[in-house]
Amino acid sequence: MNLQGNRITWLGHATFRIETADGAIAYVDPWLSNPLCPESEKAVKKADALLCTHGHFDHIADAVQIVKQHNPTVVGIFELCTWLQKKGATQIAPMNKGGTQTVAGIKITMTHAVHSCGIQDDDGSIVYGGEACGYVLELPGGVKLYHAGDTGVFSDMQIIHDLYAPEIAMLPIGDHFTMGPRQAAYACKLLQPKTVIPMHFGTFPMLVGRPGELKKLLGAGGPEVVEMKPGQTLS
């Protein structure tokens, strides 16, 4: 895997930090208070962009704090961006499925995801957060990543391959709330990535899927499964 000078750090659950070869830093699904994130990574030092796939707490729990501290450009579906704007975000870049924009030097395309997207507000009420999504990210040097967000497998993943051909796919495998390993293996047949990074597993007891199961299902002819440890960086 050649990241062309870009760096990817897994911070547990679905949270990633992407450091581009041009020096920009983006966080995807910022829940750094998750139990798997190393203590040394919980404090954000810099954030140029904040990408949110949907509004569940385990994907945006630390978003408000980050926008108040670092004023990143917030990328998300329209309704979620508007909610974060009310919470203090001063730079928002709302979009919708099928759209593409460039933020912090990263070309971002919003894709479909099969999941819900209610936001739990401060009073505990659930407010409408638009729809859940995924992202295809093209980094400097042409490296293409697909962060699927929370989703089950869906046949239009084939379209994501045909239109964007991401080499790296970050796929949930925990089961219960998202795909398990069996669905993720089928998703790989549709997406045809060179590398798969499993995510959204092990954080809670019910998230029982594991990277080893995915490796076994994909077999020798499948894409490489990179089992990252929380805090590990690929470069």
PyMOL commands that set and color helices and strands:
alter all, ss='L'
color gray80, all
select helices_A, chain A and resi 39-41+57-60+63-70+78-86+157-164+181-191+211-218
alter helices_A, ss='H'
color red, helices_A
select strands_A, chain A and resi 7-10+16-19+25-28+49-51+73-77+92-95+100-103+106-112+119-120+126-127+133-138+144-147+168-172+195-199+224-225+233-234
alter strands_A, ss='S'
color yellow, strands_A
deselect
rebuild
show_as cartoon
